[in-house]
Amino acid sequence: MAKDVNIATTHDLEQVPQVSAACAEAIVRWRDTYGPFKDIIELAEVPGVDHTAAMQLAAFFTAGANNRRGRDTATPAEEAEDARQNRTDQ
C-alpha cells in the first residue's frame, strides 16, 4: 500500500531507490513551506524533482485527502497561474 507523501518522513522517502537524502529533505521542506501536496504530480514543483521523478514516486506515494485545506501560502505554480489570470482579466 502506498504511503501518503503528506505524512511521509525523510526516512520513508529515502526508502524509494530514486530518492536521495537531499531529495527527501527538499520534499519535506517544500511541504513544510507550502503545506500538503494537492496531488502526487505536484512533487514536480520541488527543486530537484522533475515530472518523470514525480511520476516514479507515484508508484510509492499518494497525496492524502486532507491536503491543502486551510493553507494560506501559495505555491510558486499557483502564484504563476494567479499572475497569468490577472493579466488576462485586465
Order of alpha helices (4+ residues) and beta strands (2+ residues): beta-alpha-alpha-alpha-beta-alpha
